[in-house]
Amino acid sequence: MNDYLHNTIPNLKPFNFERHYNSHFINTPWVLVNGISKKKSIYTFKTDNILEIERKDNTIKTTWNLNIENVFSIATEDGLIRVKAYFKDDDILVLNNEHKEEFALYINTTNYNEDLNSVEDIKAFLKEKYKKKVSTVIYDHEFYYIEKSKEFGPFKVEILSKMVKNEEISAYCFVRDINETDYSKRLRIYDLIQEL
């Protein structure tokens, strides 16, 4: 993977035909984030190698192909470009130009109720998406807590929250994830409860 792309957007997963093609890629409307403040574009890759680019006033049809190495060739106004596809999450697609330090970022809004028409809409989408993700991770995860120099746990946040409500422990006790070795992040039970 290109260092430029990796440094800009960490933890990308390369396009995998078996995993992504039918479930995440084909016939999925992808909103282009780059340039959304000027004009909104929705890209849909069709099974017949047609790429539909829908804009406010028109729809452009062009072609795309995928080779054995999972490199996409896309016919554009400027000629044929070759890109590698990556997923940040199931609904964030990145197409990285093989010959330049540039990439296009797309968002699948199929499971999102609001329209994406501006940078502010993108920020709201990402905030909501990652807030849900954090809540889910925190809710399902276990933590140790320390009180009066003694460690207890691990407990799920739901249990810790009940213990705080019942005044069995303080909401300001430090916690650590079960995968961490110390309390250096200075996270408290109160902080976990706020994210639920």
Steps between C-alpha positions, in 0.01 A plus 500: 500500500617849422660665809319825424161327516590290805619806692191700406243227570634225727360147540366453148402152385580414137212417269432127511289370212330219695422716800423840348388466138134398540429616854675839510594611153264414214182708462584697815460878477828661609499875575830660401638702792770679298353823365157455661491869592502587128275224367365171625579187300371147560696212346337162439704211361268272300554130424522561125817710552305824476579775748217746550595841635189685609514874549227751574428579137614189310622140508823399330566141398853374458676164533708321757690168515662296773814295436638194681708713739188690615602812309214698351523678167250783464435701186483870590485831311878516539563148370540160662605498865611204710401486867522258788195474724505493879232502767530697823171350613219330315363840401822692429677424171835643391625484140872570491651618173795269421706768328440810715487591866125547494194302591123530491294436814141373472226440753214254463197664658256213448456455877506872580180704509636842406628627163868582465530830313777689678812468712284561810275206400810279464621603846156424650495160326846406629424625851181294519666194345797493735296592806284191437813293443664621822180437697477146363865426574478646850172323574638158400844545651631428851702725730686479827464782751722609782376628833708568810807348330319171437396368157162342429346339194472457215148635460289621210405868508138406566602335829731788593216745433265306731767491770536879472121550519485278808786705647715189537787673319589851394446610141845656519694175547761448231438218250716310257403284206561127549765523226695777673756454774462828690279800565713754313210610277338649811156378391229492768175304531323832452662539155378154391146567618492828305569312174207260538 
